[in-house]
Amino acid sequence: MTQTNTQIFYSGNKNVLVNHLTDENENKSPRWTLLSKIKNANIVRKIVSGSNQNCLIWKGINNLEFHQTRNKIKSFTIENEEIKDIQSGCQTYLILTKSGNVFSLSGLCTYCEIPLSDPQLSTFEKIRPVPFFNKKENNRKVDTFAMVGWSNYFVCKDGKLFGNGYNSGRLGDGTSNKQKNLPVLIFENVTRVFGGVQGYCFFFTTKNNELYTCGANSYGCLGIGNNTNQISPVKVPNWKAEDILYLQTNDSYSILITKEGKTYGCGRAGYNGFTTNKSTFTEIEELKNKKVVEYFGGSRISLALTNENELFGWGFETENHPTDQYGNIRIQTPRKFNLPEIFQKNPSIKLKITCGTECIYLYPSYSNFLIQDFQKLFESKIFCDAKLSLNENIQVPIHKTIVESRTNLQISTIEDLLNKESFSKQEILLFLKWVYLGEITNVDLLKRIFDSLNISFPPKNTFQKDLHDLFNDEDSKDFTLLIKNDEDEDEDEYEEIPVHKIVLLARSGLFREMFENTTEESKSVKDYSGKSIESIEILIKYFYTGEIELTADHDPLLVIEELEDSIEYYQLSENSNILSQLNEIKKKL
């Protein structure tokens, strides 16, 4: 990763976002703190935070770091699993894996938000499986989940919605007071559930494209047109599930973002984006001309990030927030905040935001692990086999196959079209960042280059899709792997697998070492792994697509064993998710 994409910023304690107000009459410097203690920030997928200033960080495939208030860091790994999502309530963190299993991390033994029969044994020292979902005999596999304050909600793969924790009607089981350690069935045919760090109600959508809610309805935060509490789910009128991008409930207010980027609020004035209470979702005036792509709220903080990397916030006050040195501060309607300088200079970087009750984290969106191997190749400039020669004095080393497959143009055609305009070497390098990494770091420049190449902008195809298309393009494969399938075969008899040399270079440390000892003119290399050709074919397809696919023609146990050994033998990236995919396949055998 470049430096820009590896930086995570934090704001909390006495430096909450009120310090970052944009004010034309004042020249205040933002007080964001760079979290240099977070190592390998380029593989951070998600950060969630609860009360205090604790946070849980998901890295790579299945690694977690728990950062406590006093800078104590604990590392965890969910063995033989691939993490799908992490969520935070007030005092508990939950982890969902792609297999549908749920794990918990908590340090408070008295809180019933922990979905365990024996929550007294819970501790921040250990991640524990949640038996209600992880036991094979109950066949409950979770598809998605959410946390609201001291309550949890789980949507199983069969559409059944379960909930547990504190109640006050928000468990939707027809009761209002009885808290529940173990999950209870709430509803069926559910598709999605929405959470919040600290709230007293919750929302979910159904297969019928409807939005439902229940719980405490203070100030009208359920959005149903009244202030009446609901102990069983009721439909929220005038909303379709397919229109909703984000929906979060917090302390007596709720915020909804549509897929078009429009922002709506309801509930308590000053936190709902208005100066008056609203009992139905109403569009927030100050954001009507903005397209919001990210939203996150703390107990009484709302943060909205636009597609132009503008950060808006509202809802701050002294209660429950560390702003006492500023007096009685409340920002009732959205105001624009300053971002860290590095993001101001790079407005095209896609950002993520998250916050707990007392802190805020701002960080770049996770880069796809498949792309990261090609990124290293791009940054090192090793094994370049061609050059872009422009305006006589610009020569940029490139990998011919990648550039041509991404643009659908031959190198000579690219040079002819770009030479009609004047581009600097730095501008060409920004263009190559899109070619190799899918990054759009300068919209105006890239549009000008795309126009010169007669390519539509913004580009529709992703890097990952183009790699998959490259796998199916037999005519462009420029290299051959020679595989001896049987030790008893004649020494000169090999099975042949056509490949793109650049893909092997990017994805395997072993092949990089092998190619260092071959001439540029060489068109083949021998594979001495001793693995079956079936396993190697599956591995090669994984190099292009990031997916392991077995067919009925394969001996699954043999192939799985050989692929497990391939991780070390072929020196695959630390971000490889082969092992987790193989574990999923084994569970289905």
N, C-alpha and C positions, 0 to 999 in steps of 0.2 A: 504494500500500500504506500501511496505517497503520504507525506506528512499531513496534508489537508484531511485525508480520509481516516486518520488514526487518532483524532483528537476528540476527547469526551470532556464536556464542561459541566460544572456543577454550580448550583446556587442554593444557599440554604443558611440556616441560623440567622445571623445578623445581615446576611447579604441576599435576602429574598428579593424577588424580581422588582419590588418597588424601586430599587436602586437603578433599574434599567429603563426607566421611563424616557421616551423620546420627547424632549422639550426644546423647541427652537430657541428659547430664551436662556437656556442653561447648558453649559458645556460639561456634562458629567461623564466620567469614564465608567463603562460597564464593569461590574465587580464579579464577573464570572471567574471561577477557579478552574484551571486546567487540572484534570485528574491524571497526573503522570504516573500515579501508583498502579493504575490499571494496565497490566501488561498485555501485549498482543491485542490491542484495541481494534485492530482491523477485522478480527473475527467475532466481535461483539454483535450478537443478533438482537438482543432485547435487554432492557433494564427495567425492573419494577421496584417500587419503593412503598413502604407502609408508613407506620408512625415513626416518630423520632427521625433519625437520618440514616436508617439502615437501608440497604438495597441488595437485591439479588441480580446477578449478571449472568446471562446465558451466553456462552462462547462456543463457537464451532458446532459440532454435532451433538455432543452430550456432556459438555463440561459446564460447571456452575461455580461462581464465586460469590460468597456472601460477605459484604462489607458492613461492618458494624460502626456505630457512631464514633468510637474511639480508635478508628483506623485498624481494627483487628480484622484480618482477612482469613476466611476459611475456603478451601477448595473442595469441590465434590464432583464426582463422576457417576452418572447413571449407567452402570455397566450393562452391556449387551442391549442397550436401548438407544433410540434416536429421539431426542426431545422435539416435541411439536410446538409447545407453548409453555410459558410461565405466567403466573398471575400473583398479585399481592392483595391481601386484605389489610386490616390494621396491624395484626400481630402474627400473621401466618402467611407463608408462601406455599403455593401449590405448583407442581410440575406435571405436565401431561406429556406422554410419549406417543409416538406414532402408532404404537401397538394398542393404544387405548388404556394403558395403565396410568394410575395417578399416584404421585408421591407428595409428601408434605415435609415442610421445614418450619419449625416453630419453637420459641423459647418460653412461652407462657403456658404452664400446665393447666391453668384454670379456665382458659377460654374454650368455649364449646365450638368455636369456628373450626377447630381441628377435626376433620371427619374420621375419627378413630374411636374405637370402643374403649380405649385406655389412654386418653389424652394426657394423663398425668405423667406418662413416660416420654412425652415429646420434649425435644431439646434442639437448640440451634447447633448442637454438636453432631447431629446425625440426620440424614434424610431417610424418611421411613415410608414404605409402601402403604397405601390406603387399602386395607383388606376388602372393604365393601366393593371395590372395583377390580382389584388385582387378583382375587381368587378365581381360578379357572372354572370351578364348579358353578359359580353364579352367572357366568357368561355376560357380565356387564362390562362392556368396553366403551370408554368415553370418546366422543368425537370432538366436543368443544366444551369449554367451561368458563366460568367467571366468578369473581369474588366481589361481594358488596359488604364493606365494613367487616362485621363479625359473622358473615354468612357466606355459604358457598352454593354454587349451582352447577350441575353437571348434565350435559345433554349426551345421552348414550347413542351409539350408532343405530339403534332401533327407533330413535326419536323420543324416547322416554326422558323426561326432565326430573331430576332428583335435587333436593336441597337439604341443607342442614345448617345448624348454628343458632344464633339469636333469632328471635321471631318477630315480634311486634307486627304480625300479619304478613311479613315479607317472605315467609316460606310458602304461602299460598295454599295451605292445607286446611283452611277453615278455622284455624285457631289463631290467637293473637299473643299469647303469653308464654306458652310452653316451648322452651328451647330444646334442641335435639342435637345430640352428638352424632348419631348415625343418620345418613340421608333418608329422606322420605320422598315418596313419589308425589310430584306436583301436577304434571300435565303430560300429554302424549302428542306425538306428531310435531315435535318442536325442532326447529332448525338452528336457532342461534339464541344466545343469552348474553346480556350486556351487564357490565359490572361497574364498580366505583370503589375508590379506596375507603371512603367512609360515607355510608348512606343508609336509608331506612326503607327503601323500596327497590324493586328491580323490574326489568323489562325483558321480554323474549318474543321471538317471532315463530310462526308456525308454517307448516307445509301449505296451508291455505293462503299464504301471503298476507297474514294478519299480524298486528302488533298487540301484545298483551302486557299488562302490568298488575302489580299488587303491592301492598305494604302501606306504611304511614304516608299520608297525603298532605303533609304540612304545606301550607301556602299554595296548594295545587300542583305539587311537583310530579304527580302522576300524569298530568297532561290530559285528564279526562273531562275537564270543564267544571270541577267542583273540588271541595276540600275534604271530602269524606274518605276516611280510611277504608282500605279494601283488604279483607283477610283471605279472599279467593281471587284468582285471576279474572280481570275484566278487559275487554277489548278497548284499545285506544282508538277513537274514531279518526277517520280521514287520513290514515297512514297505511302504506303498503310496505311489507318487509323488503321488497326488492328495491325500494328507493333509499334505504338507509345505509350509510357508510359507517358512521359511529353513533353510539348513543351511550351516554354515561350519566349515572345518577350519583349525587353526592348529598351533602347535608342540606336537605330541604330545597334542592333545585336539581333540574335535569337539563342536559344539553344534547341536541340531536343535530348531526351533520348529514346532509343528503349526498348521494353519489355525484350530484352536480356541484357540490361544494358550498351549498347554502347552509346557514347556521341558524338554528332555532333554539329558543330557551323557554322554560316554564318554571314556576315555583317562586321562591323567595326573592324579592327585589334586591338588587345589588349583586346577587350571585347568578341570576338567570340572564344577565346581560341587559336588564332594564332597570329603571328607577321605580317601577311598580310591580306588584305581584302579578303573575300570569298563571291561569289554571289550564290553559291549552298551549301547545307549542306554537310560538309566534316568532317570525323571522326577526333577527337582531339587526336593527337599523344600521349600525356602524359597520357591519360586515356584508351589507347587501351587494356591494360591488366587488367583493373578494371571493376567491375560490379557496375554501379551506380544505386542506388535504390531510391534516393531522390535528387531533384534539386530545387533550388529557386534562383531567381536573383532580385537584386534591380535595380536602374536606371543604375548603372555601376558596379555592383557587381555580380559575379557568384559564387554559392556554390554548390558543388556536394558531396553527401555522398554515400559511397560504402557499399556493403553488409557486409564488415568487419569493419564498423564504422570508416573508414578513411575519413577525411574531406578535400576536395580540394577547393581552391578558386583562382580566377583570376579577372583581370579587374580593380583593384583599381588605383585611381590617386587622385591628390589633388582637382580637380574640383568637386564640389558638394559633397565632402566627407570630414569628419573631420580628415584628415591626415596631416594637414599643418605643424605640428611640426616635421614631418619626412622628409620634403623637397619634391621634385618632385618624388613621388613614383608611379610606375606603375608595376603591375605584369601581363604581357601579356599572359603568358601560365600557366596552372594549377600548383600550388604548394601545398604541404601538410601542413595542419595547426594542431596545438595541440588542443585536446579536453580537457574539464575539467577533472581533475584527476579521479573523480568518474566514468566517462564513459570509461576512459582508462583502469581502473581496471575491468570493466564489459563490455567487447566488444560485448557481445551477446545482449545487450539491444537495441531494435529497436528505433532509434531516428527520430525526425522530425526537420526540419529546416525551417525557414521563415525569410524574411528580408524586410525592407522598404528602403527608400532612404538613411537613416542614421543609421540604427540599424539592429541587427541580434538576433534572438531568437533560442535557441537550447533546445529541450525538448523531453522526452520519448513519444513514441506513446501511444495513449489512450488505456486503457484496457477495454475490453467489459464489460458492466454493469452487464450482466448475471453472469460473472465469479467473479465479485467483492464480491458478497454475499458468494460464496464458499471460496474466499480468506480470508474473515474475520473468517470463520469457521476454516480454516487451521491455521491461525496465533494464534487463541485463544486456539486451541487444545481441545475445549469443545466437549462433547458427543462422544469422540472416543470410538469405540466398539471393537477394535482389536489392535494387536501390530505386528510390524515386528521385529522378533527376529533373530539376525544374529551374527555368530561367538561368541556365548555364552555371550558376554558382551555388545552387542548393542540391545537395545529395544526402538523402536520408536512408539509412539501411532499413530494410523491411524483410518480412517473411512473405514471399510471393503468394503462397496458397491462401493465407489468411486474408490478405488485402483483396485479392481477386474474388474470393468467396463472399466476402462481406459487402462488396460493391457491385458484384456481377459484371465487372469490367476488367479487361486486361490491363496490365501495368502500362503498356504503351499508350493505350487510350486514355487512362487517367492522366498521364504526363501531358498528352496533347491538349486535353480539355483544361487542365489547371494552368498550363503555360499561357493561355489566352488572357489570364488575369494575373495580377501581381500578388503573390502570397509569400510571407516571410517563412523562414524555417520554423520559428516558434509556432506559427499558425498551422503549419503542416503537422507538427508534433501534436497539437491539440486535436486535429482531425484524426490522427492515428490512435489517440486515446479512445475515440469512439470505435474505431475499427477493432482494436484489441480488447477493450474493456467495456464497451457499450456506454461510456461516459459522455454526457453532453455538458461540457464545462464552459462553453461560450455559444449561446444560442444564435446570436447574429452572425458570428463567424461561420459556424457550421452550416447555417442556412445558405450563406453565400457560396461555400464550397460545394454543398449539395446541389445548388442551382447550377453551378459550373459543370457538375458531373451529370446533370439531368436526372438526379435522384430525388424522389419525393421527400419532403421534410415536414414534420418529424418522421424519422424512420419507423416503419411498422414492425420489422423483424427484430427480434432480440438476438443477442449473441448466442444464446443457448439453442435457439431454433436454427440458426444458421449452421451451427456445428452439427446438428442432427441432419440437416439437409446435406452437409458435406459428407457425412457417413454414407448416405445413399447415392452419392455421385461417384459411380465406379470409374468414369472416364478420367476424372481428375486425380485419382490416386497415383502417387508417384514413387511408391516404395513397396517392397515386398518382404514380409516376414517368412522365413523358411523354418518350418516346424517338423522335427522328426517325431512322428507319432508312435513309433515302436522301435525300441532299441535293437531288435533283430532285423530291422529293415536294412537294405543296402545303404552303405555309408553316404552315397550320393543321392538317395531318394528322400525328398522332403515335401511335406504339404506346404502350399503357398497361401498366404493371407495378404491380399493387397490392402495397403493403408496409405494415409498421408503422413509423411515423415514428421511434419511439424506437430501433429497431434501426439505422436509418441514422445517427441522432444519435450513437449509442454507437460505431459502427464506422468512421466516415469523417469526417476533418477537413474535407473539402470540403463535405459535406452540412451539417455544423455551421455553417460559414461561410454557406452558402446560406440556411439556416433563420433565421439571425440577421437576414436582410434580407427575411423574409416575415412576414406577419401570422399571429397565432395561428389565425385562422379559415381560413387557406389550406389546401386539401386536396390540392394537387398542386404539383410543381415540375418544370421542364424540365431534361433532361440534355443538355448541349452537348458531350459527350465525342467524339461522332462514331463511337463504337464500335457494333458490331452488337448488335441486341437479344439475340441468342444469348449473347454474351459478358456482357452486363449481367445477364441472367437467372442465369447461372452465378455471377457475382459476388455478386448479392443472396442467393442460396442459401448461398454461403460466409459471408456476414455472419451468418446464423442458425446454421449448423452447423459452420463451421470447416473444411469439406471442399470440395475442387474436384472436380466430377463432370462429365465429358464423355460425351456419348452419340454413337451412330452418326450422328445427324442433323446433327452439327456438323462444320464444316471444322476439324480439330484444330489445324493449323498457324496458321490465322488467329486462332482463339480464344486459343491460347497466347500469340501475339504481343500481342494486345490486352490480355489479362490481365496480362502482364508490365508493360505500360505503365500498367495501372490502379493499381499499387502507389503510384507517385508522384502520378498524376493525382488519385486520390481521397483522397490523404493518409492511407493506412492506417497502423495502429500499427506501431511498430518490432518488435513481436512477431509480426507477420503471417508465416505460413508458406506463403504462396501460392507463392513462388518455388521452394521445395524441392519442393512438390507438383507443380508444372509440370515441373520437371526429371525427376521420376520418370515422369510421363506421357510426356515426350519419349523417354525411354529405351525405352519399350515400343512406340513407333511403328515 
